[in-house]
Amino acid sequence: MPFVQKEFTTPPPPPAPGTPPDSASVKPWYSVAAGIWELRLNGDADHKAVLQWWEPNVTTANTPITHPYIEEVCFLKGGLTDLRLEQSWGVGAYAYRNPGMEHGPYGASEEGCLMFAKVVPASAAVN
């Protein structure tokens, strides 16, 4: 689905902590990893805008993360700690990551982390 013009909408609340990843009751949210959920706001799998919800205290695997796309994120609620750097960020924190940039692993704060994320194919990069 390409990006479509939309007026303001209010998304459904994120899943409650501990919700099973295959739970139909939380649609249109979907599980992307244990305790990490996404709600696609616009776009398709390769070029999208999403809300991403990390349940309280959830952590990623203990290895840095890389991906083949451009990613922008901004925290709306709660925050994350970079477990490798031992540095935490909260509401308003912003990151822009080029393809292949190492980041993380991360742990969510006690209140979790709700973020806006935008994913853009590497081929769309503007230098």
MDAnalysis code that builds the backbone (N, CA, C; Angstrom):
import MDAnalysis as mda
import numpy as np

u = mda.Universe.empty(381, n_residues=127, atom_resindex=np.repeat(np.arange(127), 3), trajectory=True)
u.add_TopologyAttr("name", ["N", "CA", "C"] * 127)
u.add_TopologyAttr("resid", np.arange(1, 128))
u.add_TopologyAttr("resname", ["MET", "PRO", "PHE", "VAL", "GLN", "LYS", "GLU", "PHE", "THR", "THR", "PRO", "PRO", "PRO", "PRO", "PRO", "ALA", "PRO", "GLY", "THR", "PRO", "PRO", "ASP", "SER", "ALA", "SER", "VAL", "LYS", "PRO", "TRP", "TYR", "SER", "VAL", "ALA", "ALA", "GLY", "ILE", "TRP", "GLU", "LEU", "ARG", "LEU", "ASN", "GLY", "ASP", "ALA", "ASP", "HIS", "LYS", "ALA", "VAL", "LEU", "GLN", "TRP", "TRP", "GLU", "PRO", "ASN", "VAL", "THR", "THR", "ALA", "ASN", "THR", "PRO", "ILE", "THR", "HIS", "PRO", "TYR", "ILE", "GLU", "GLU", "VAL", "CYS", "PHE", "LEU", "LYS", "GLY", "GLY", "LEU", "THR", "ASP", "LEU", "ARG", "LEU", "GLU", "GLN", "SER", "TRP", "GLY", "VAL", "GLY", "ALA", "TYR", "ALA", "TYR", "ARG", "ASN", "PRO", "GLY", "MET", "GLU", "HIS", "GLY", "PRO", "TYR", "GLY", "ALA", "SER", "GLU", "GLU", "GLY", "CYS", "LEU", "MET", "PHE", "ALA", "LYS", "VAL", "VAL", "PRO", "ALA", "SER", "ALA", "ALA", "VAL", "ASN"])
u.atoms.positions = np.array([
    [0.850, -1.171, 0.000],
    [0.000, 0.000, 0.000],
    [0.892, 1.229, 0.000],
    [0.796, 2.092, -0.986],
    [1.574, 3.325, -0.969],
    [1.028, 4.274, 0.099],
    [1.779, 5.321, 0.370],
    [1.297, 6.314, 1.309],
    [0.028, 6.948, 0.752],
    [-0.943, 7.167, 1.617],
    [-2.194, 7.793, 1.212],
    [-2.435, 9.017, 2.073],
    [-3.094, 9.991, 1.490],
    [-3.432, 11.201, 2.232],
    [-4.449, 10.861, 3.309],
    [-4.235, 11.376, 4.512],
    [-5.145, 11.119, 5.629],
    [-5.262, 12.387, 6.463],
    [-6.424, 12.590, 7.033],
    [-6.605, 13.642, 8.015],
    [-6.314, 13.022, 9.379],
    [-6.308, 13.798, 10.426],
    [-5.987, 13.286, 11.757],
    [-6.876, 12.105, 12.134],
    [-6.261, 11.111, 12.755],
    [-6.976, 9.967, 13.307],
    [-6.401, 9.689, 14.687],
    [-7.151, 9.004, 15.489],
    [-6.679, 8.615, 16.819],
    [-6.455, 7.108, 16.815],
    [-5.212, 6.682, 17.035],
    [-4.937, 5.243, 16.996],
    [-5.504, 4.539, 18.221],
    [-5.765, 3.236, 18.084],
    [-6.184, 2.468, 19.259],
    [-5.021, 2.360, 20.236],
    [-5.327, 2.163, 21.518],
    [-4.240, 2.043, 22.496],
    [-3.373, 0.822, 22.218],
    [-2.103, 0.879, 22.627],
    [-1.231, -0.278, 22.422],
    [-1.672, -1.459, 23.280],
    [-1.227, -2.654, 22.912],
    [-1.575, -3.851, 23.685],
    [-1.075, -3.765, 25.133],
    [-1.808, -4.386, 26.030],
    [-1.400, -4.455, 27.430],
    [-0.163, -5.336, 27.548],
    [0.725, -5.020, 28.501],
    [1.890, -5.880, 28.707],
    [1.473, -7.329, 28.915],
    [2.222, -8.225, 28.275],
    [1.952, -9.647, 28.405],
    [0.934, -10.188, 27.407],
    [0.394, -9.339, 26.527],
    [-0.549, -9.818, 25.520],
    [0.161, -10.816, 24.609],
    [-0.445, -11.969, 24.344],
    [0.190, -12.940, 23.441],
    [0.400, -12.337, 22.052],
    [1.535, -12.623, 21.409],
    [1.856, -12.022, 20.113],
    [0.849, -12.328, 19.009],
    [0.121, -13.425, 19.122],
    [-0.842, -13.798, 18.084],
    [-2.276, -13.403, 18.438],
    [-2.441, -12.532, 19.437],
    [-3.763, -12.145, 19.895],
    [-4.501, -11.311, 18.841],
    [-5.662, -11.777, 18.436],
    [-6.484, -11.050, 17.464],
    [-7.147, -9.832, 18.104],
    [-7.226, -9.805, 19.439],
    [-7.937, -8.722, 20.124],
    [-7.206, -7.387, 20.055],
    [-5.948, -7.364, 19.639],
    [-5.187, -6.112, 19.617],
    [-5.007, -5.564, 18.198],
    [-5.583, -6.238, 17.199],
    [-5.475, -5.747, 15.828],
    [-6.035, -4.329, 15.771],
    [-5.426, -3.415, 15.052],
    [-4.428, -3.564, 14.015],
    [-2.979, -3.541, 14.501],
    [-2.717, -3.528, 15.822],
    [-1.354, -3.681, 16.324],
    [-0.882, -5.090, 15.973],
    [0.401, -5.254, 15.697],
    [0.962, -6.567, 15.416],
    [2.317, -6.685, 16.082],
    [2.667, -7.898, 16.484],
    [3.914, -8.163, 17.194],
    [5.073, -8.231, 16.209],
    [6.175, -7.517, 16.537],
    [7.389, -7.591, 15.717],
    [8.518, -8.309, 16.457],
    [8.377, -8.468, 17.756],
    [9.318, -9.204, 18.609],
    [8.633, -9.353, 19.965],
    [9.170, -10.199, 20.812],
    [8.573, -10.399, 22.133],
    [8.472, -9.073, 22.874],
    [7.247, -8.653, 23.188],
    [7.023, -7.416, 23.934],
    [7.150, -6.148, 23.116],
    [7.303, -6.262, 21.792],
    [7.433, -5.089, 20.919],
    [6.352, -5.176, 19.839],
    [5.586, -4.102, 19.708],
    [4.418, -4.069, 18.831],
    [4.505, -2.889, 17.873],
    [3.855, -3.035, 16.713],
    [3.764, -1.927, 15.764],
    [2.323, -1.730, 15.318],
    [2.025, -0.485, 15.002],
    [0.762, -0.099, 14.387],
    [1.121, 0.707, 13.145],
    [0.858, 0.159, 11.970],
    [1.183, 0.865, 10.733],
    [0.203, 2.011, 10.551],
    [0.754, 3.208, 10.445],
    [-0.056, 4.397, 10.220],
    [-0.254, 4.661, 8.732],
    [0.777, 4.332, 7.943],
    [0.726, 4.586, 6.516],
    [1.861, 3.834, 5.833],
    [1.720, 3.586, 4.536],
    [2.775, 2.973, 3.754],
    [2.651, 1.473, 3.652],
    [3.776, 0.832, 3.298],
    [3.829, -0.624, 3.159],
    [5.040, -1.147, 3.926],
    [5.355, -2.396, 3.763],
    [6.412, -3.024, 4.559],
    [7.779, -2.373, 4.374],
    [8.068, -1.848, 3.187],
    [9.387, -1.282, 2.901],
    [9.491, 0.227, 3.090],
    [8.367, 0.903, 3.144],
    [8.352, 2.369, 3.261],
    [7.119, 2.715, 4.082],
    [7.330, 2.948, 5.371],
    [6.174, 3.064, 6.261],
    [6.398, 4.060, 7.383],
    [5.289, 4.466, 7.965],
    [5.256, 5.251, 9.195],
    [4.476, 4.419, 10.206],
    [5.049, 4.212, 11.395],
    [4.415, 3.354, 12.400],
    [4.510, 3.990, 13.782],
    [3.624, 3.536, 14.656],
    [3.840, 3.692, 16.088],
    [4.425, 2.374, 16.536],
    [5.443, 2.437, 17.386],
    [6.032, 1.217, 17.925],
    [5.938, 1.297, 19.445],
    [5.446, 0.232, 20.059],
    [5.250, 0.154, 21.502],
    [6.128, -0.949, 22.069],
    [6.996, -0.560, 23.007],
    [7.819, -1.505, 23.747],
    [7.199, -1.625, 25.133],
    [6.846, -2.829, 25.512],
    [6.264, -3.047, 26.826],
    [7.284, -2.687, 27.916],
    [6.812, -2.350, 29.123],
    [7.729, -1.995, 30.205],
    [8.809, -3.045, 30.425],
    [10.043, -2.560, 30.554],
    [11.221, -3.370, 30.890],
    [11.605, -4.427, 29.858],
    [10.999, -4.426, 28.673],
    [11.381, -5.395, 27.654],
    [12.771, -5.036, 27.125],
    [13.557, -6.046, 26.775],
    [14.886, -5.816, 26.207],
    [15.024, -6.590, 24.903],
    [15.905, -6.100, 24.041],
    [16.198, -6.803, 22.798],
    [17.325, -7.797, 23.055],
    [17.595, -8.637, 22.069],
    [18.715, -9.581, 22.171],
    [19.992, -8.794, 22.468],
    [20.949, -9.424, 23.090],
    [22.146, -8.731, 23.564],
    [23.186, -8.523, 22.466],
    [22.739, -8.156, 21.269],
    [23.639, -7.847, 20.156],
    [23.174, -6.561, 19.494],
    [24.092, -5.812, 18.893],
    [23.680, -4.589, 18.198],
    [22.711, -4.905, 17.059],
    [21.891, -3.922, 16.737],
    [20.886, -4.034, 15.679],
    [21.408, -3.309, 14.445],
    [21.204, -3.880, 13.269],
    [21.450, -3.192, 11.999],
    [20.299, -3.551, 11.067],
    [20.059, -2.709, 10.072],
    [19.036, -3.012, 9.080],
    [19.374, -2.333, 7.765],
    [18.768, -2.804, 6.666],
    [19.130, -2.310, 5.335],
    [18.338, -1.084, 4.882],
    [17.679, -0.399, 5.782],
    [16.846, 0.746, 5.427],
    [17.191, 1.945, 6.300],
    [16.709, 3.106, 5.902],
    [16.834, 4.336, 6.694],
    [15.728, 4.304, 7.737],
    [16.058, 4.701, 8.956],
    [15.071, 4.703, 10.034],
    [15.161, 6.008, 10.804],
    [13.996, 6.603, 11.062],
    [13.899, 7.766, 11.937],
    [12.956, 7.403, 13.066],
    [13.312, 7.774, 14.296],
    [12.444, 7.510, 15.441],
    [12.392, 8.735, 16.347],
    [11.251, 8.898, 17.015],
    [11.079, 9.954, 18.011],
    [10.214, 9.382, 19.133],
    [10.681, 9.495, 20.368],
    [9.963, 8.940, 21.516],
    [8.817, 9.856, 21.929],
    [7.639, 9.255, 22.094],
    [6.435, 9.986, 22.480],
    [6.072, 9.782, 23.945],
    [6.452, 8.635, 24.488],
    [6.142, 8.296, 25.888],
    [7.198, 7.325, 26.379],
    [7.614, 7.464, 27.629],
    [8.594, 6.543, 28.190],
    [9.971, 6.748, 27.590],
    [10.733, 5.679, 27.453],
    [12.068, 5.801, 26.903],
    [12.771, 4.460, 26.795],
    [13.983, 4.521, 26.248],
    [14.829, 3.338, 26.085],
    [16.206, 3.620, 26.652],
    [16.877, 2.563, 27.075],
    [18.279, 2.623, 27.471],
    [19.079, 1.806, 26.476],
    [20.152, 2.399, 25.947],
    [21.082, 1.651, 25.107],
    [21.947, 0.856, 26.071],
    [21.805, -0.457, 26.045],
    [22.481, -1.314, 27.017],
    [23.980, -1.376, 26.789],
    [24.427, -1.145, 25.566],
    [25.863, -1.155, 25.260],
    [26.504, 0.152, 25.714],
    [25.832, 1.280, 25.455],
    [26.372, 2.594, 25.822],
    [26.034, 2.996, 27.254],
    [25.095, 2.273, 27.871],
    [24.596, 2.611, 29.207],
    [24.105, 4.062, 29.240],
    [23.323, 4.421, 28.221],
    [22.763, 5.767, 28.123],
    [21.267, 5.646, 27.866],
    [20.488, 6.508, 28.544],
    [19.028, 6.469, 28.422],
    [18.509, 7.724, 27.759],
    [17.389, 7.560, 27.050],
    [16.708, 8.691, 26.408],
    [15.231, 8.600, 26.705],
    [14.575, 9.766, 26.766],
    [13.148, 9.824, 27.077],
    [12.371, 10.597, 26.033],
    [11.212, 11.077, 26.435],
    [10.281, 11.777, 25.546],
    [10.993, 12.874, 24.756],
    [10.752, 12.872, 23.456],
    [11.346, 13.855, 22.563],
    [12.659, 13.430, 21.942],
    [13.279, 12.365, 22.432],
    [14.546, 11.908, 21.859],
    [14.316, 11.499, 20.405],
    [15.286, 11.816, 19.554],
    [15.157, 11.587, 18.110],
    [16.421, 10.928, 17.596],
    [16.259, 10.003, 16.647],
    [17.406, 9.369, 15.995],
    [17.130, 9.234, 14.503],
    [18.195, 9.368, 13.717],
    [18.161, 9.126, 12.279],
    [19.276, 8.134, 12.000],
    [18.926, 6.996, 11.399],
    [19.910, 5.936, 11.187],
    [19.982, 5.561, 9.717],
    [21.186, 5.639, 9.166],
    [21.409, 5.182, 7.802],
    [21.469, 3.659, 7.769],
    [21.271, 3.042, 6.603],
    [21.379, 1.587, 6.497],
    [22.727, 1.098, 7.039],
    [22.678, 0.024, 7.818],
    [23.895, -0.584, 8.347],
    [24.414, 0.011, 9.647],
    [23.845, 1.119, 10.125],
    [24.323, 1.729, 11.377],
    [24.007, 0.797, 12.549],
    [25.026, 0.489, 13.347],
    [24.809, -0.323, 14.543],
    [24.185, 0.532, 15.635],
    [23.192, -0.031, 16.334],
    [22.571, 0.636, 17.474],
    [22.008, -0.434, 18.403],
    [21.856, -0.052, 19.683],
    [21.359, -1.010, 20.654],
    [22.455, -1.974, 21.083],
    [22.046, -3.000, 21.807],
    [20.703, -3.419, 22.185],
    [20.054, -2.461, 23.181],
    [18.735, -2.584, 23.323],
    [17.961, -1.647, 24.125],
    [17.133, -2.339, 25.187],
    [16.820, -1.570, 26.220],
    [15.862, -1.958, 27.235],
    [14.880, -0.831, 27.425],
    [13.590, -1.156, 27.509],
    [12.556, -0.143, 27.710],
    [12.512, 0.286, 29.173],
    [12.048, 1.499, 29.405],
    [11.905, 2.018, 30.767],
    [10.788, 1.277, 31.501],
    [10.616, 1.617, 32.768],
    [9.579, 0.986, 33.590],
    [8.179, 1.278, 33.072],
    [8.015, 2.375, 32.315],
    [6.697, 2.672, 31.746],
    [6.589, 2.228, 30.291],
    [7.639, 1.607, 29.764],
    [7.651, 1.200, 28.368],
    [8.129, 2.332, 27.488],
    [7.937, 2.191, 26.180],
    [8.337, 3.237, 25.245],
    [7.398, 3.218, 24.042],
    [6.764, 4.351, 23.806],
    [5.943, 4.533, 22.616],
    [6.691, 5.496, 21.721],
    [6.936, 5.076, 20.470],
    [7.680, 5.936, 19.553],
    [7.014, 5.980, 18.185],
    [7.257, 7.082, 17.503],
    [6.908, 7.197, 16.096],
    [8.146, 6.791, 15.326],
    [7.987, 5.938, 14.324],
    [9.127, 5.509, 13.514],
    [8.755, 5.599, 12.037],
    [9.726, 6.003, 11.252],
    [9.560, 6.066, 9.804],
    [10.674, 5.247, 9.179],
    [10.298, 4.355, 8.263],
    [11.239, 3.489, 7.562],
    [11.192, 3.836, 6.088],
    [12.373, 4.072, 5.510],
    [12.493, 4.464, 4.111],
    [13.515, 3.545, 3.441],
    [13.209, 3.021, 2.257],
    [14.195, 2.175, 1.569],
    [15.501, 2.917, 1.340],
    [16.619, 2.211, 1.401],
    [17.928, 2.828, 1.176],
    [17.989, 3.489, -0.187],
    [17.280, 2.956, -1.160],
    [17.292, 3.518, -2.513],
    [16.659, 4.903, -2.584],
    [15.912, 5.280, -1.553],
    [15.258, 6.579, -1.521],
    [16.110, 7.657, -0.863],
    [17.323, 7.290, -0.426],
    [18.191, 8.240, 0.273],
    [18.523, 9.419, -0.621],
    [18.550, 10.604, 0.005],
    [18.927, 11.820, -0.669],
    [20.216, 12.303, -0.016],
    [21.255, 12.478, -0.798],
    [22.544, 12.909, -0.226],
    [22.737, 14.391, -0.348],
])
